[in-house]
Amino acid sequence: MNGRWTRRAIGTGAMVILLLLGLSCTTLERNPEVVGTYSDRLSPYNYKEEGDLALIVVGVDGARLIRDEPYFPLFVMVANKSKETFTITREAFVLEDPLGRQYAMAPAAEVRDAYHRMDLDRRLFLRNSSITGTYVGLFRRMSSDFFPSTARTSVQINAVKLPPRTYMQDVLYYPIPESGLNDVPLRLTFSVKELQEPIPVVFAVPKTLGVFEKDGEGR
């Protein structure tokens, strides 16, 4: 793929390779490469990778508030800077933890039944969009709704066509990784057939304590 993806190095010893054979969480092929660098910060809770062909942003503003929920949200934006039309499906985004485990996007019906913060996530997502939207001011937004909220009338969209000079943004949900969610390097890889190489965004989810919480409580 044209262009190299700029990343910021993290401190030595931030991760340990733990390959546990036979314990794959999904049917996806295991990738033993352990995350080694963080992507650039676009803002305190947004990480980005940008090259000649695409801009990918991963936001953790909603994820930092997760405690005992079975899933967590990621705010994701993809801007197409290439001359090709991207075909983006649920399989385009794969999460990986520092244990080498890979996670597919959670089924929408399971999230709707077992997770009860979707409306709050949407409000945080709109707030976060005021930051990420400044980077795609000259791009046209395409509709995306992989996880429609139960509080509004919408149709689930499982595939997005992204022509040149357009972008999509959405709230995506994943199971809590085996490595734990907070303060560990996680990697979301974006891959479509129109790109010769996948684009990884490496990020961390901090834990923001609530008013009545003490350090050490929660997940």
Phi and psi restraints in degrees (value plus and minus 20) as a CYANA .aco file:
   2 ASN   PHI     -90.4   -50.4
   2 ASN   PSI     120.6   160.6
   3 GLY   PHI      64.4   104.4
   3 GLY   PSI     127.8   167.8
   4 ARG   PHI    -128.1   -88.1
   4 ARG   PSI     131.3   171.3
   5 TRP   PHI    -112.9   -72.9
   5 TRP   PSI      98.9   138.9
   6 THR   PHI     -98.1   -58.1
   6 THR   PSI     113.7   153.7
   7 ARG   PHI    -155.6  -115.6
   7 ARG   PSI     136.6   176.6
   8 ARG   PHI    -124.2   -84.2
   8 ARG   PSI     108.2   148.2
   9 ALA   PHI     -89.1   -49.1
   9 ALA   PSI     123.3   163.3
  10 ILE   PHI    -123.1   -83.1
  10 ILE   PSI     150.0   190.0
  11 GLY   PHI     -85.1   -45.1
  11 GLY   PSI     134.5   174.5
  12 THR   PHI     -82.7   -42.7
  12 THR   PSI     119.3   159.3
  13 GLY   PHI      61.7   101.7
  13 GLY   PSI      -6.0    34.0
  14 ALA   PHI     -91.3   -51.3
  14 ALA   PSI     -41.8    -1.8
  15 MET   PHI    -160.7  -120.7
  15 MET   PSI     135.4   175.4
  16 VAL   PHI    -148.2  -108.2
  16 VAL   PSI     116.9   156.9
  17 ILE   PHI    -100.1   -60.1
  17 ILE   PSI      98.8   138.8
  18 LEU   PHI    -145.4  -105.4
  18 LEU   PSI      79.7   119.7
  19 LEU   PHI    -117.7   -77.7
  19 LEU   PSI      87.6   127.6
  20 LEU   PHI    -128.0   -88.0
  20 LEU   PSI      79.4   119.4
  21 LEU   PHI     -86.3   -46.3
  21 LEU   PSI     121.4   161.4
  22 GLY   PHI      63.1   103.1
  22 GLY   PSI     -16.1    23.9
  23 LEU   PHI    -134.4   -94.4
  23 LEU   PSI      12.9    52.9
  24 SER   PHI     -83.3   -43.3
  24 SER   PSI     116.2   156.2
  25 CYS   PHI    -100.0   -60.0
  25 CYS   PSI     -43.7    -3.7
  26 THR   PHI    -156.5  -116.5
  26 THR   PSI     158.6   198.6
  27 THR   PHI    -104.5   -64.5
  27 THR   PSI     -20.0    20.0
  28 LEU   PHI     -87.9   -47.9
  28 LEU   PSI     130.6   170.6
  29 GLU   PHI     -86.1   -46.1
  29 GLU   PSI     110.9   150.9
  30 ARG   PHI     -87.3   -47.3
  30 ARG   PSI     119.6   159.6
  31 ASN   PHI    -134.9   -94.9
  31 ASN   PSI      88.5   128.5
  32 PRO   PHI     -94.2   -54.2
  32 PRO   PSI     -28.7    11.3
  33 GLU   PHI     -88.7   -48.7
  33 GLU   PSI     104.0   144.0
  34 VAL   PHI    -109.9   -69.9
  34 VAL   PSI     120.2   160.2
  35 VAL   PHI     -75.3   -35.3
  35 VAL   PSI     114.0   154.0
  36 GLY   PHI    -144.0  -104.0
  36 GLY   PSI     -33.9     6.1
  37 THR   PHI    -163.3  -123.3
  37 THR   PSI     131.4   171.4
  38 TYR   PHI    -109.9   -69.9
  38 TYR   PSI     126.9   166.9
  39 SER   PHI     -93.6   -53.6
  39 SER   PSI     148.3   188.3
  40 ASP   PHI     -87.1   -47.1
  40 ASP   PSI     127.5   167.5
  41 ARG   PHI    -106.5   -66.5
  41 ARG   PSI     107.4   147.4
  42 LEU   PHI    -109.1   -69.1
  42 LEU   PSI     -50.8   -10.8
  43 SER   PHI    -179.8  -139.8
  43 SER   PSI     157.2   197.2
  44 PRO   PHI     -74.5   -34.5
  44 PRO   PSI     -51.2   -11.2
  45 TYR   PHI    -139.6   -99.6
  45 TYR   PSI      -1.4    38.6
  46 ASN   PHI    -150.9  -110.9
  46 ASN   PSI     111.7   151.7
  47 TYR   PHI    -135.1   -95.1
  47 TYR   PSI     127.1   167.1
  48 LYS   PHI    -159.1  -119.1
  48 LYS   PSI     132.1   172.1
  49 GLU   PHI    -148.6  -108.6
  49 GLU   PSI     108.2   148.2
  50 GLU   PHI    -155.6  -115.6
  50 GLU   PSI     110.9   150.9
  51 GLY   PHI    -153.9  -113.9
  51 GLY   PSI    -180.3  -140.3
  52 ASP   PHI     -92.1   -52.1
  52 ASP   PSI     -42.9    -2.9
  53 LEU   PHI    -128.6   -88.6
  53 LEU   PSI     -42.2    -2.2
  54 ALA   PHI    -180.1  -140.1
  54 ALA   PSI     137.5   177.5
  55 LEU   PHI    -141.3  -101.3
  55 LEU   PSI     105.3   145.3
  56 ILE   PHI    -140.6  -100.6
  56 ILE   PSI     109.5   149.5
  57 VAL   PHI    -143.0  -103.0
  57 VAL   PSI     114.6   154.6
  58 VAL   PHI    -141.7  -101.7
  58 VAL   PSI     102.4   142.4
  59 GLY   PHI    -129.1   -89.1
  59 GLY   PSI     120.8   160.8
  60 VAL   PHI    -138.8   -98.8
  60 VAL   PSI      -0.3    39.7
  61 ASP   PHI     -81.3   -41.3
  61 ASP   PSI     -57.1   -17.1
  62 GLY   PHI    -101.4   -61.4
  62 GLY   PSI     -55.5   -15.5
  63 ALA   PHI     -85.8   -45.8
  63 ALA   PSI     -49.4    -9.4
  64 ARG   PHI     -89.2   -49.2
  64 ARG   PSI     -32.3     7.7
  65 LEU   PHI    -118.3   -78.3
  65 LEU   PSI     -21.8    18.2
  66 ILE   PHI     -93.8   -53.8
  66 ILE   PSI     119.0   159.0
  67 ARG   PHI    -142.4  -102.4
  67 ARG   PSI     -99.1   -59.1
  68 ASP   PHI    -129.0   -89.0
  68 ASP   PSI      -9.9    30.1
  69 GLU   PHI     -89.4   -49.4
  69 GLU   PSI     131.1   171.1
  70 PRO   PHI     -98.0   -58.0
  70 PRO   PSI     -34.6     5.4
  71 TYR   PHI    -151.7  -111.7
  71 TYR   PSI     144.3   184.3
  72 PHE   PHI    -160.3  -120.3
  72 PHE   PSI     132.0   172.0
  73 PRO   PHI    -114.9   -74.9
  73 PRO   PSI     128.2   168.2
  74 LEU   PHI    -145.3  -105.3
  74 LEU   PSI     112.9   152.9
  75 PHE   PHI    -110.4   -70.4
  75 PHE   PSI      97.1   137.1
  76 VAL   PHI    -141.4  -101.4
  76 VAL   PSI     113.7   153.7
  77 MET   PHI    -147.3  -107.3
  77 MET   PSI     115.8   155.8
  78 VAL   PHI    -146.3  -106.3
  78 VAL   PSI     102.8   142.8
  79 ALA   PHI    -133.2   -93.2
  79 ALA   PSI     109.0   149.0
  80 ASN   PHI    -111.8   -71.8
  80 ASN   PSI      89.9   129.9
  81 LYS   PHI    -121.2   -81.2
  81 LYS   PSI     -18.8    21.2
  82 SER   PHI    -107.9   -67.9
  82 SER   PSI    -194.0  -154.0
  83 LYS   PHI    -122.6   -82.6
  83 LYS   PSI     -15.6    24.4
  84 GLU   PHI    -123.1   -83.1
  84 GLU   PSI     141.7   181.7
  85 THR   PHI    -117.0   -77.0
  85 THR   PSI     100.6   140.6
  86 PHE   PHI     -98.2   -58.2
  86 PHE   PSI     117.8   157.8
  87 THR   PHI    -127.1   -87.1
  87 THR   PSI      87.4   127.4
  88 ILE   PHI    -127.6   -87.6
  88 ILE   PSI     100.2   140.2
  89 THR   PHI    -136.9   -96.9
  89 THR   PSI     159.6   199.6
  90 ARG   PHI     -81.5   -41.5
  90 ARG   PSI     -48.2    -8.2
  91 GLU   PHI     -96.6   -56.6
  91 GLU   PSI     -26.6    13.4
  92 ALA   PHI     -93.2   -53.2
  92 ALA   PSI     -38.7     1.3
  93 PHE   PHI    -138.3   -98.3
  93 PHE   PSI      95.9   135.9
  94 VAL   PHI    -142.9  -102.9
  94 VAL   PSI     110.6   150.6
  95 LEU   PHI    -115.1   -75.1
  95 LEU   PSI     122.5   162.5
  96 GLU   PHI    -154.2  -114.2
  96 GLU   PSI     118.0   158.0
  97 ASP   PHI    -122.5   -82.5
  97 ASP   PSI     152.7   192.7
  98 PRO   PHI     -90.6   -50.6
  98 PRO   PSI     -25.1    14.9
  99 LEU   PHI    -104.3   -64.3
  99 LEU   PSI     -24.9    15.1
 100 GLY   PHI      69.6   109.6
 100 GLY   PSI     -16.4    23.6
 101 ARG   PHI     -97.7   -57.7
 101 ARG   PSI     123.5   163.5
 102 GLN   PHI    -135.7   -95.7
 102 GLN   PSI     125.4   165.4
 103 TYR   PHI    -152.8  -112.8
 103 TYR   PSI     107.1   147.1
 104 ALA   PHI     -98.5   -58.5
 104 ALA   PSI     141.7   181.7
 105 MET   PHI     -77.3   -37.3
 105 MET   PSI     118.9   158.9
 106 ALA   PHI     -87.8   -47.8
 106 ALA   PSI     129.3   169.3
 107 PRO   PHI     -82.4   -42.4
 107 PRO   PSI     115.2   155.2
 108 ALA   PHI     -80.5   -40.5
 108 ALA   PSI     -60.1   -20.1
 109 ALA   PHI     -85.5   -45.5
 109 ALA   PSI     -58.1   -18.1
 110 GLU   PHI     -88.0   -48.0
 110 GLU   PSI     -60.3   -20.3
 111 VAL   PHI     -84.2   -44.2
 111 VAL   PSI     -63.1   -23.1
 112 ARG   PHI     -80.8   -40.8
 112 ARG   PSI     -56.3   -16.3
 113 ASP   PHI    -102.9   -62.9
 113 ASP   PSI     -53.0   -13.0
 114 ALA   PHI    -129.0   -89.0
 114 ALA   PSI     -27.2    12.8
 115 TYR   PHI    -143.7  -103.7
 115 TYR   PSI     111.3   151.3
 116 HIS   PHI    -142.5  -102.5
 116 HIS   PSI       8.7    48.7
 117 ARG   PHI    -139.0   -99.0
 117 ARG   PSI      -5.5    34.5
 118 MET   PHI     -82.0   -42.0
 118 MET   PSI     -59.3   -19.3
 119 ASP   PHI     -87.0   -47.0
 119 ASP   PSI     -60.4   -20.4
 120 LEU   PHI     -83.0   -43.0
 120 LEU   PSI     -62.2   -22.2
 121 ASP   PHI     -79.5   -39.5
 121 ASP   PSI     -60.3   -20.3
 122 ARG   PHI     -84.2   -44.2
 122 ARG   PSI     -58.3   -18.3
 123 ARG   PHI     -86.8   -46.8
 123 ARG   PSI     -62.0   -22.0
 124 LEU   PHI     -85.5   -45.5
 124 LEU   PSI     -55.9   -15.9
 125 PHE   PHI     -82.8   -42.8
 125 PHE   PSI     -62.5   -22.5
 126 LEU   PHI     -84.2   -44.2
 126 LEU   PSI     -59.6   -19.6
 127 ARG   PHI     -84.5   -44.5
 127 ARG   PSI     -62.1   -22.1
 128 ASN   PHI     -86.1   -46.1
 128 ASN   PSI     -51.6   -11.6
 129 SER   PHI     -84.5   -44.5
 129 SER   PSI     -43.6    -3.6
 130 SER   PHI     -87.2   -47.2
 130 SER   PSI     -41.4    -1.4
 131 ILE   PHI    -109.2   -69.2
 131 ILE   PSI     -72.7   -32.7
 132 THR   PHI     -88.7   -48.7
 132 THR   PSI     -49.4    -9.4
 133 GLY   PHI     -84.3   -44.3
 133 GLY   PSI     -42.5    -2.5
 134 THR   PHI     -88.3   -48.3
 134 THR   PSI     -36.2     3.8
 135 TYR   PHI    -113.3   -73.3
 135 TYR   PSI     -24.7    15.3
 136 VAL   PHI    -150.4  -110.4
 136 VAL   PSI      13.6    53.6
 137 GLY   PHI     -81.4   -41.4
 137 GLY   PSI     -47.0    -7.0
 138 LEU   PHI    -118.4   -78.4
 138 LEU   PSI     -13.8    26.2
 139 PHE   PHI    -124.5   -84.5
 139 PHE   PSI     135.8   175.8
 140 ARG   PHI    -118.0   -78.0
 140 ARG   PSI     113.8   153.8
 141 ARG   PHI    -102.6   -62.6
 141 ARG   PSI     116.6   156.6
 142 MET   PHI    -127.5   -87.5
 142 MET   PSI     126.9   166.9
 143 SER   PHI     -87.2   -47.2
 143 SER   PSI     117.4   157.4
 144 SER   PHI    -168.7  -128.7
 144 SER   PSI     113.6   153.6
 145 ASP   PHI    -176.7  -136.7
 145 ASP   PSI      54.9    94.9
 146 PHE   PHI     -91.3   -51.3
 146 PHE   PSI     -44.3    -4.3
 147 PHE   PHI    -153.8  -113.8
 147 PHE   PSI      60.7   100.7
 148 PRO   PHI     -83.9   -43.9
 148 PRO   PSI     120.8   160.8
 149 SER   PHI     -96.1   -56.1
 149 SER   PSI     128.2   168.2
 150 THR   PHI     -96.4   -56.4
 150 THR   PSI     -32.9     7.1
 151 ALA   PHI    -109.3   -69.3
 151 ALA   PSI     -20.3    19.7
 152 ARG   PHI    -164.3  -124.3
 152 ARG   PSI     137.9   177.9
 153 THR   PHI    -103.9   -63.9
 153 THR   PSI      95.1   135.1
 154 SER   PHI    -176.2  -136.2
 154 SER   PSI     139.6   179.6
 155 VAL   PHI    -129.2   -89.2
 155 VAL   PSI     111.8   151.8
 156 GLN   PHI     -84.5   -44.5
 156 GLN   PSI     111.9   151.9
 157 ILE   PHI    -130.7   -90.7
 157 ILE   PSI     100.8   140.8
 158 ASN   PHI    -124.7   -84.7
 158 ASN   PSI     -22.5    17.5
 159 ALA   PHI    -170.8  -130.8
 159 ALA   PSI     116.2   156.2
 160 VAL   PHI    -144.5  -104.5
 160 VAL   PSI     107.9   147.9
 161 LYS   PHI    -111.3   -71.3
 161 LYS   PSI     104.7   144.7
 162 LEU   PHI    -141.1  -101.1
 162 LEU   PSI      72.4   112.4
 163 PRO   PHI     -87.3   -47.3
 163 PRO   PSI     149.6   189.6
 164 PRO   PHI     -76.5   -36.5
 164 PRO   PSI     123.1   163.1
 165 ARG   PHI      44.7    84.7
 165 ARG   PSI      12.6    52.6
 166 THR   PHI    -148.2  -108.2
 166 THR   PSI     148.1   188.1
 167 TYR   PHI    -166.3  -126.3
 167 TYR   PSI     139.9   179.9
 168 MET   PHI    -147.3  -107.3
 168 MET   PSI     132.1   172.1
 169 GLN   PHI    -164.5  -124.5
 169 GLN   PSI     124.2   164.2
 170 ASP   PHI    -180.1  -140.1
 170 ASP   PSI     145.9   185.9
 171 VAL   PHI    -121.3   -81.3
 171 VAL   PSI      98.9   138.9
 172 LEU   PHI    -130.6   -90.6
 172 LEU   PSI     126.8   166.8
 173 TYR   PHI    -139.8   -99.8
 173 TYR   PSI     119.7   159.7
 174 TYR   PHI    -154.7  -114.7
 174 TYR   PSI     134.8   174.8
 175 PRO   PHI     -87.9   -47.9
 175 PRO   PSI     134.0   174.0
 176 ILE   PHI     -81.7   -41.7
 176 ILE   PSI     105.3   145.3
 177 PRO   PHI     -89.2   -49.2
 177 PRO   PSI     135.9   175.9
 178 GLU   PHI     -83.3   -43.3
 178 GLU   PSI     -47.4    -7.4
 179 SER   PHI     -91.0   -51.0
 179 SER   PSI     -30.8     9.2
 180 GLY   PHI      73.4   113.4
 180 GLY   PSI     142.0   182.0
 181 LEU   PHI    -115.1   -75.1
 181 LEU   PSI     -58.4   -18.4
 182 ASN   PHI    -112.4   -72.4
 182 ASN   PSI     115.1   155.1
 183 ASP   PHI      39.9    79.9
 183 ASP   PSI      13.1    53.1
 184 VAL   PHI    -146.0  -106.0
 184 VAL   PSI     129.3   169.3
 185 PRO   PHI     -88.5   -48.5
 185 PRO   PSI     106.4   146.4
 186 LEU   PHI    -142.2  -102.2
 186 LEU   PSI     134.0   174.0
 187 ARG   PHI    -151.8  -111.8
 187 ARG   PSI     106.4   146.4
 188 LEU   PHI    -126.8   -86.8
 188 LEU   PSI     100.0   140.0
 189 THR   PHI    -124.4   -84.4
 189 THR   PSI     107.5   147.5
 190 PHE   PHI    -122.5   -82.5
 190 PHE   PSI     106.0   146.0
 191 SER   PHI    -162.2  -122.2
 191 SER   PSI     104.1   144.1
 192 VAL   PHI    -154.9  -114.9
 192 VAL   PSI     137.1   177.1
 193 LYS   PHI     -86.6   -46.6
 193 LYS   PSI     -39.6     0.4
 194 GLU   PHI     -97.1   -57.1
 194 GLU   PSI     -31.7     8.3
 195 LEU   PHI    -126.9   -86.9
 195 LEU   PSI     115.9   155.9
 196 GLN   PHI     -90.4   -50.4
 196 GLN   PSI     -49.9    -9.9
 197 GLU   PHI    -150.7  -110.7
 197 GLU   PSI     125.8   165.8
 198 PRO   PHI     -89.2   -49.2
 198 PRO   PSI     138.1   178.1
 199 ILE   PHI    -134.0   -94.0
 199 ILE   PSI      94.0   134.0
 200 PRO   PHI    -114.7   -74.7
 200 PRO   PSI     117.2   157.2
 201 VAL   PHI    -135.8   -95.8
 201 VAL   PSI     101.0   141.0
 202 VAL   PHI    -125.5   -85.5
 202 VAL   PSI     108.5   148.5
 203 PHE   PHI    -166.8  -126.8
 203 PHE   PSI     152.1   192.1
 204 ALA   PHI    -154.4  -114.4
 204 ALA   PSI     127.6   167.6
 205 VAL   PHI    -127.5   -87.5
 205 VAL   PSI      89.3   129.3
 206 PRO   PHI     -94.6   -54.6
 206 PRO   PSI     142.6   182.6
 207 LYS   PHI    -125.7   -85.7
 207 LYS   PSI      99.8   139.8
 208 THR   PHI    -118.5   -78.5
 208 THR   PSI      96.9   136.9
 209 LEU   PHI     -92.0   -52.0
 209 LEU   PSI     119.6   159.6
 210 GLY   PHI     -98.5   -58.5
 210 GLY   PSI     155.4   195.4
 211 VAL   PHI     -79.6   -39.6
 211 VAL   PSI     -57.7   -17.7
 212 PHE   PHI    -123.3   -83.3
 212 PHE   PSI      -7.1    32.9
 213 GLU   PHI    -117.1   -77.1
 213 GLU   PSI     134.1   174.1
 214 LYS   PHI    -137.4   -97.4
 214 LYS   PSI     133.9   173.9
 215 ASP   PHI     -79.5   -39.5
 215 ASP   PSI     114.5   154.5
 216 GLY   PHI      81.0   121.0
 216 GLY   PSI     -33.8     6.2
 217 GLU   PHI    -107.0   -67.0
 217 GLU   PSI     139.8   179.8
 218 GLY   PHI      60.4   100.4
 218 GLY   PSI    -195.3  -155.3
